[in-house]
Amino acid sequence: MPDQDCINKTGVSVPWQSSPQLWEKLKPLARQMRKESTLAEKLLWQRLKNKHLGFKFRRQQVIDRFIVDFYCHEIKLVIEVDGEIHNYTQKEDAIRQEFLESLGLQVIRFKNEDVLLNIEGVLEKILVAIKPHP
């Protein structure tokens, strides 16, 4: 369950927001991850940034106790790009995805190879996920 201390500036509880203490620990890690993006993450970011698909995406976004690769708050969409390490962390990835979905977020995942070798196909799948949102 999200930290009960996650209250925004207007006093409203935000279930996906990290507590201030956790945010201070995760913020430098998220910043480092933005600086050290994989080639697949860099390629996809070039196609997501500046509202290329009609919505604002953030990269390496902190959501509760996790850092997701890409996130669009407006449509509650998380995009994860999985490298080789994810071949060995499938159980953890499933738990993480279940948690994010419990917050009302839609999560879609792509393998690095899919992004690198078929970026247009990846973008089509993202557009399908976006389509229900005007």
TAFEN-V95647 format. One record per backbone hydrogen bond with DSSP energy under -0.5 kcal/mol. NH is the residue of the N-H (numbers start at 1). CO is the residue of the C=O. Records with the same first field share a line. If there is no record, write none. Layout:
NH->CO / CO
This chain:
6->3
7->5
8->12
11->8
14->6
15->13
17->14
23->19
24->20
25->21 / 22
26->22
27->23
28->24
29->25
30->26
31->27
32->28
33->29
34->30
35->31
36->32
37->34
42->38
43->39
44->40
45->41
46->42
47->43 / 44
48->44 / 45
49->45
51->48
52->49
54->51
57->55
58->71
60->69
61->68
63->66
64->16
66->63
68->61 / 66
70->79
71->58
72->77
73->71
76->72 / 73
77->72
78->106
79->70
80->108
82->80 / 110
83->81
86->83
87->84
88->85
93->89
94->90
95->91
96->92
97->93
98->94
99->95
100->96
101->97
102->98
103->99 / 100
104->101
105->100
106->76
108->78
110->80
112->82
115->111
116->112
117->113
118->114
122->118
123->119
124->120
125->121
126->122
127->123
128->124
129->125
130->126
131->127
132->128
133->130
134->132
